C-alpha cells in the first residue's frame, strides 16, 4: 500500500477487510475451532502445531504418551528425519470386469482396514523381531504354545490363548510376536482411537436424532473426525520414506495382509452367496480396490433383495475374519458404469426406497487438471445415462455442447484450465509444460503480477498456426479476453472432451471406438473453428490485413456500408418506416443486455456487501462464476448502445 496512489489506498484497505471477513466467516461455518481443539486434545499437541506441522508430529505425540505409560523410551529423531528403506507394494486392486451394469451392484467395505490389521496382527515397533533373531520360547515366557508353526495364517485367529507366539508375514517374512508375548504400543493407540470414535459417533447420532444443540453436534463431529484422521495416519507414519520413525517392515506387512484379505473376501463372498449354499442366485465380484469389493447378483435381482444379500455377505466375511476386522455393507449402485481400475460411476442408493445420488471416482468430474466444461459435460452425460431409459438424450446433449463450443456460445470460465506451479523456472521441469511456460511469459510481461511457486496458473488455449504446441497455445485468460484472441475450439474437443466422453460412452453404446466417436462427434468436427472472445474484434492471423465494413442495421437489410460512422444504408435512411423499425429492433437487443448486466452487477454487490460497493469494476477474480460472463455482457452492451446512438443521430 505504501507504493500505491492515495486514490487506491481506500480500495486496497476495503479489499483486505473484505478478505479478512470472508476468512472469518469460513472459519466459523466450517467449525474449524472445534475441530482444532478436538484434534489437539486427541493427539496431545499444541494447536499451533496443527497449522504449522504435518501429521507425523501428532502420531509421534500419541506414541510418546503411550510409551511413558508402559515404561518405554522412544529413540530421539535425528536431524532432518530418518531415511526409510526401499519402496514396498501397496494395496491390492482386483482386475475389473468393465461394463455398464443395469442390475444392482453391491459395495462392501472393510471398516478401518489398515488400523484393524495392525491391531489384529500386533504390528508395532516393539513387537518386530530383527532378521535372524531367535523366536521366544513358550517355556521362557511361562505360556503354553499349542502351535509351534510361526507361519500360521488361519483366517479367524485372534490374540487368544491358542494363537502362535510369533507370526510371520506371508511372502515378506517379517516376524512379529503376538500379544501373548508383548502387546504393541501401536495397536493399543489404535484401539483407544477407534473405540473413542465409535463412542463419539453414537453420541453424535443421538444428538442429531433429538435435534440437540448445534454447537454440541459440531464438537462431536469434530471429535470423531479427529479420531478418524489420527487412526488412519498411523499407517502412513510407519511407511514414510523419510520421517521421524520410518519402519517399512510394518507398512509393507500391513499392505501384504490387506492384499491377502481382499482376495480372501472375494472367495468368501462368491462361495457363500451361491446356489450351492441354498441361495437363489450366484454372487460375482466384478471389482475390488484396497479395502472394498463390488459384486453383482444377476440381471433379474431386485433392489430390495440386493440389500438383503449384501448385508448377509458382509456378515459372512466379518464372521470369517473375526474382530477387530469388520466388513460393512456400504451401498448399492443401480445402474453402475465400471470403466477401468479406479474409474467408475453410478447412482448410489443408501436404501431401497431412496432415490439414487450420482457418485463417481477417478473420472474427470473430480479432477482439477481438466477445464470445467469437461466436468460439466461428463457429469451431465452420466446423469442422463443413469436416469433415462435410453442413451439418446445423453448423445444429443454431447452433440449440442460441441456445437455450442464451436459457435462461441460457451462461457469462457468453463474453458479455463489451472495447474499448480510446483517449481521455479521452466528449466526445473524435465519436459515442457503449458502452464510453466505461460508463467515464464507472464513474468516477462509483469514480474509483480506473475504467478509464484505454490500458486495455480490459469490458462486457455488460443488459436495458433498449424503445428503449434500446447505450450505455445496457452495464454492468460484475462489477456486473451482483453486482446480478443480467438480460442481454438477444435483443440478443446480433441484434447479435452473427446477422451473422457469416449471412456464414458464406449461401454454404454458398444461397438468400436471409431463408431462411438462418429456417433458423438460426427458433423461437429468437419472444419476447424475459432471461438472469438470479442465479437467486435476479428480473429485469425490475417486480421491485421483485413478491412471490415459494417452492415446496415435496417430490418432485413444486409447491405454493406461505405462509411463506418453510419448505421443505415441510403435506402433505409430515406425511409421513415425502416428507420423506426431499426430503432425498435436495437431497443429489443439492448433491453435484455441491460437486464443481464444489472443482474450480474447485483450479484457482485451481494458478494461484496454494501460496505464494499464499487469494487466490482476492479474485480479480477477469474475463479468467480460470473466474471467472464459479466465482462462479455458489458462489452456487448457497449456495442449495442453505440449502435443505438448512431441510429438516433440518423434520426
N, C-alpha and C positions, 0 to 999 in steps of 0.2 A: 504493500500500500504506500510505502514511502516514495516509490518511483512513479506512482500513478498520479494523474492530474487531480486537482481539487474537485472537479465535477464527478469523477469516477469513484472517489473515496466513499461517499454515502452508499453508492450502489454495491461496491465490494463489501462494505460492512453489512448491508442488508442481506446479501447472499450468504455471507459467513454465518449470520444469525439464523437464517433460514435452514442452512445445513445442520447447524447445531440443534435446532428444534426438531428437525426430522430425525436426526440420530437418536434423540431422547425419546421420541415417540416410538421408534422402532425398538429401542431398548425396553420400554415398558410393555409394548404389545407382545413381544416375544418372551416376556417374563425372564429376561436374562439374569436379573439379580437373584431370583430364586434358584435358577439353575447353577449359577456360580457358587452360591452359598452351599447348596447341596453337594456339588462336586467337591468343593473344598472340605466339607465335613466327611464325605465318604473316603476321600483319598488322603486326607491329613496334610495337605499342602496349603500355603498361603494363597489367597485369592489372586494376588499379583502373578503367581506362577501360572495360573490358568490362562493369562493373557500373554505372558512373555516366554513361557517354557513349553516344551512339547509334551507328549503323552508319557514319555519314559519316566519323568520325574514322579509322576503320580503312581505308577506301578512300583517304582523303587521305594516310595514312601510307604506304601501298603506292606511291602515285603519287610521293610525295616521295623515297622511296628510289630508284625507277627514274629520276626526273628527275636526281638527283645523279649516278647512274652515267653518264648520257648528256649531261651538261652543260646541262640545262635549269634554269630558275628559275621556280617556280610563283608566281603573284600571291598576295600576302597577303590572306587572307579579311577582308572588312570586318566591323566590329562588328555583331552581330545577323544576319550572313549576307547573301548577295546575293539580290536579288529576281529570280526567273526570268521567262520570257515567258508568253504566254497558254497555255492548255491545248492538248494535242495528242491526236490519235486513237490509241487503244490497239490491242491485237491483234485479229485477225480471228476472228469466230465464224460459222461456216457455218450456214446455215438447217437445223435438224434435221428429219429425217423421223420424226416422233414415232410411237411404236407399241410393241407388245410382240413381241419377236423370239424365237422358239423356236430358230432356227438360230444357228450361231456368229457372233459379231461380233468382228472382229479390230481391235485397237487398235495403232496405230503412233505413235511419239513421237519428235520431234526431240530429240537429246541436247544439253542446254545451248544452246538455240536462240539466245537473245539474246547470250550471250558469243561463240558461234561466228559470228554475224552481224557483231559488232564486229571480230572478227579478220579475217574474210574480206574485208570492205569497208574495212578500215583506218580505222575511225571513231574519232577522237580529237580532243582539243582542239588538238593540234599539227598535225593534218592538215586541219582545216576551213578552207576558203577563205572569206573575207568576201564578202558580196554585192557584186558589181561588180569584185572583184579579178581581174586577168588571170591566166589559167591559165599554168603554167610551160611553156616550150618545150623540146622534146627537144634542140635544139641547145645550149641554155643548160646542160642537165644532163649532156650527153655521153652520152645514151642514145638508142637507136633507137625511134621511135614508129611501130609498124606500123598503128596505128589511131587516127586523129585525132578520132574521134567520142567526145565526152566523155560521151555518154549511152548507153554500151554496157552493156546489162544481160543479156547472154547468161547462160544458167544456169551452165555449167561454165567459168568463167574465174577463175583464182586470181591471186595476185600474182606472176605469172611474167613472162617477157620479152615476152610478146605482149599483156599487159593494158594498158589505156589509162593515161595518166599522171594523168588526172583522171576521177573517176566522179561523175555527177550522180544524185542520188536521184530515183527516179520520182515524179512529181506534185509533190513538195515543192520540188525544185530546189536543195536544198543540195548543195554540191560538196566532195569530199574528194580529196586527192592520194593516189595509190597508194603501195604500199611501194617501188616503183621510185624514187620521189622522196624519200620520208621515211617511215620506219616509225614509227607512233604509239606513244606510251607505253602507252596503254590496251590495245591488242592485245598488246603484249609482256607486260604484267602478267597478262592473262588466259591467255596461252599458258603461262606458268610455272605458274599456279594449276591449270589443267586437266591439264597433264602430271604435276604433282606429285600431284594427286588420283587419276589413273589408276594411278600407281605405288603409292600408299597402298592403293587398293582391291585391287590384285594381291597385295600383301603381306598384307593382311587376309584375303583368300580363302585364301592358302596357310596362314596361321597357324590359321585355323578348320578347314581340312581336316585338318591334322596334329594338331589338339587341343592347340595351343600354350598358352603362359602366358596366363591370363585378363587379367592386367594389361597384357600386350603387345597383346592384341586390343583392350582398352579404349583404349590410346594410339593405335593405328592407326585405330580407328573415330572417335575424337575428331579426329584429323588430317584424315581425308577429309571429315568433316562441316564442319570449319572451312574447308577449301579450297572446298567446295561453296558454303557460305554467302557466303564472300568473293567468289567469282566471280559469283554471281547478284546480289549487291548493287551491282555496278559500274553496271549499267544504271539502277537506282533512284537512284544518286548523281548521275548526269547529268540525270535527269528531275525532280528535286525542284523544286517551285515556289519554294521559298525554302531556301537551303542555302549550303554553303561555296563550291562552284563549279558552280552550275546551268548547264547548256547544253542547252536543249531541242531544239536543232537535231540534236544527237547522238541523244537519246532518241527524237525523232519519226522520225528516219531509221531507227533500229533497228526500230520497230514497222511502219514502211512496208515495209521489206524483209521483215519477218515476215509481213505480210498477203499480200504477193506470193508468198512461198514456200508458204504454206498452200494458196493457190489452185492454185499450180503442182503441188504434191504431189497434190492431188485429181485433176488432169488426168493426171498421170503414172501414178497407180495405175489409174485407170479405162481408160486407153489401153494400159497394159502388161499388165494381167491381164484378158484378154478372149478371146473365141472367135476374133476376127480374128488374134490373135497365137498361135494354136495351143493355147490353154488350153481346158479342158473346161467352163468357166463364166465368167461376167462378174462382175467386182467392181463394187460400187456403194457410194460413200461416202455414209453417212447422216448424218454429223455431223463437225464439226471445230471445235476451240477452241484458238486461240493457237498451240500447238506440237504438236498431236496431231490425228489423223484416225481415224475409225471406219468400217469398211466391212463389208458382208455379201457372201457368195459364193453365195447361193441357199439355198433351204429344204432341199435334199437334200444339202448339203455336210456331210461327216463332220468330226468334231473334229480328227482327225489331218491331214486334207487342209487344213483351215483354218490349222493351224500351219505347214504347209509353204508354202502360198501367201502367208501373212502375212510370213514371213521373206523370201520371194522379192520381195515388194513393197517391203519395207524396203531390201533391197539395190539394187533398181532406182532408188529415189528417191535413195539415198546416192550412187550412181554418177553420177546426172544432175547433182546439185549439186556434188559434189566436196568434198574436205577443205577446211576443218575441219568442214563441215556433215555431220552423220550422222543418218540416220533409223534408229531402233531398233524392232525388233519387241518390244512390251511384254507383251501378254497377250491372251487370248481370253475373251470373255464368252459364256456359254450357260446359261440364257436371259438376255435383256437387255431392260430397260424404259427407253425413252427418252421422257421426259415433255415436256421443253422445253429451251431453251438453259440450259446449266449445271445441268440436273437430270436425273440418270439413275441407274440401279442395275442390278446384275446379279451373277451368280455368276462371279467371276474365276478363270480356270484358268491357272496358270503353265505347265502341261504337260498333254498329253492324258491321261496316266494318273493325274493327281492330282485329288482332289475339289475342287469349286469352293468359293470363300470369298466370302461376301456382301460386296460393295463398292458404295459409293454416294457420290454427290456432289450437294451443293446442296439436298438434301431435309431434312426436319425432324429426321431422325435425328442430324445433325451440327450442328444449330443450337441455341444455348443460350437463345433467347428463346421457346422452347416448353416446356411442362411435360414432366416425364419420362414421363408416361403417353403422350403423343403419340409420343415417340421409341420407347417400348417397343412400342406397338401397330403403328406403321408398320414397324419393323424385323421384328417377328414376322410381320406380314402379308406382307412381301416374302419372308421365309424360306419361308413356306408356299406362296406363289405360285410360287417358283422351284423348290422341291424336290418339290412334289406335282403329279400329273398333271392335277388339276382345281382350279379356283379355289374350289370349295365349302368346303374346310376353312378357307381364309382368310376367306371371307364369314361362316362360322359363328363364327370367333374374334372378329371385329369385333362381331357382334351380342351375343355373350356378354359382351364387355368393356363395351359400352354399358349392358347390363342390370346388370352389376355396379356400374358407376358410379352408376346411378340408385338402386340399392338400398343404397348406402353400404358396399359391400364392397371399395372401392379404398383402398389406403394413402394417407394424406394427403400423404406425401412425394412421391408421383407427381403430385400436383396443384399443387405449388409452382412458381411461375414466378419467375425472377430476371432483373433487368436492371441494368446499371451506371448509377450516378448520376454523370454527367459534368459537371454544372454545379451551382452552389449556388443554390438557390431556384427555385420554380416560375416566377417571372417571367422567368428566364433562358431559358425554352423558348418556342418560337414557338407550340406547341399544347399542350393539356393532355395529360399522360401519367399513367397509373395509378401507376407506381412513384414518380414525382416527388411527386405529391400525397400519397401514403401516407407518404413520408419527411417531408413537412411536418407531417402529423398526428402522427407518432411523435416529432418534435422538440417539438411542443407538449406531448405527454404526459410525455416524459422526455428532456431535451436530451442527457444523458450517454449514453443507450443508442441514440440515433437514428443512422442510417447517415450516414457522411460522404462527401464528394466522392471518387470513385475506388473506393468500395465497391459491392458488388452488393446491391440491395434485393430481398428475397424477399417474395412475397405470394401470397395465394389469393383467389379470387372467392367472396364470401359472398352469400347471398340478400338481396335488397332489394326494395322496392316496384317495381311495373311502371314502366318508363320510366327507371329508374336507369341512369346511365352506368357505363362500366367503371371510371372513376376513383372513383366512389362505392362500387362493389362491392369494390374492392381492400382487403385487410386483412392485417395481420401474421399469419403462420401461428400463432405462439405465442399471440397474443391470441385468435385465433379458436378455438384448441383449449381454452384456459383458460375462455373465456366460453361455450363450447358453441354458437358461432354456426354455423348450418347453411350448408353450401356449396350453390351453385347448379349442380346437375348439368347442367341444360339449357344454361347458359352455356358450360360446358366442351365439351359436344357441339357446339354451334352455332359457337363461335368458336375452338376448339382442335382438335377431332378431325375435323370434317366436311371442311374444305378439303383438308388433307393426304391424307386417305383417298380422297377423290374423285379427286385427282390421280393416285394410285396405281392405283385400280381402273378408272377410265374407259377407258384403253387396253386393259385386260385383258378386261373384261366387254363392252365395246362398247355401242352404243346411246346414247340421250340421257343428259344429266346427271341429269335427274329420275328416269329409270328406274334408274340406278345408285344414286342416293340412296335410292330406295324399297327396293331390294333390300338395302342395307346397314343402313338405319335404320328401315324400316317396322316398326311395332309397338313400337318403343323410344322414340318421341317423341310419343306420343299425349296425354300430360298432363304438366304441369310437375311437377318433383320437386325435393326438397331432400334433401341428404345431411347428417344430423345428426352432429356430431363427438362428442357425448356422448349416449349412449343414455338417460341419466337426466335429460337437460335437454331440455324441449320446445322446438322451434324455431318460427319464424314471428313475425310482428309482433303477433299476438294472444295470445302465450304468457303475458303478464302478467295476462290477464283469464280464463285458463282454470284451473279447479281439477282436478287429476288425482287419480284414485283407483287404488290398486294392485289387482292381480288376485290371486286365490287361487293359491298355489303347489302345490296338490294336483294329483296326476296326472290329467290330462284335465279338470280343473275350471277354468272361466274366469270364475267369479263375481267381482264387484267387492266390495271390502272397504270397510266403513264407516269403520274406524279405520286410520290409517296405521301404527300400531305393531304391527299384527297381520299375519300372513303366511298364515293359513288361514281359510277361512270356517267358520261354525258346524258345518256338516255334516261337513266334512273333519276339523275339530279333534276332533269327537266319535268319530271312527273311528280306532282304533289302526293299522289296516292302511293307511289313507290317509296318516296321519302318517308312518309308516315309509317308504312309497313316496316321499313328498315329500322326506324327508331323503336317501334314496339318490339321488334324481334330482338334488338340489342338489350332492351329492358328485360325481356324474358330470360335472356342469358345472364344478365347482371344480378337479378334478384336472388336466384339460388346460390350464386357465388358469395354474395354479401351475407346471406344467411349462414353459409358454411363457415366463412371466416369469422363471423360473430360467434358462432357456436364453439369454434376451436379456441378463440381468444378467451371465451368464458371458461372453458376447461382449463386453460393456463391460469386464469385468475383463481379458480378453485384450488389448483395445485400450489400457487404461491401464497394465497391468503391476502386479505386486504392490506396488511402491513407492507407487503412487497409488490404492490401494484406498479406496473411499468417495467418489470423485469422480463416480460415475455419477449419484447423486441430484441433483447440482448441474450436470450437463452440460446445456448449452443449444445444442449444435451441431446446427442444423436440417439441415445437409448430411449428417449421419450417416444411413446407410441404415436404421437401426432406431430412430431417435429417436422418431418419431411412433407407430410400432408399439408401442414399449415404453410410451409414455405411455398409449395406449388400452388395452393389455393390463392395465396396472396399475390403471386405473380400473375395468375390467370385473371384475378380481379383487376389488377392494374391494366392489363391489356384490354379487358372489356370496357373499363372506364375511359381509356384513351380512345377507343373506337367510338364510344357514345359521344365523347366530347367533339370529335371530328364531325359527327353527324349533326350535332347541334350547331356547329359553325356553318355547315352547309345549309341548315335550315334557315 
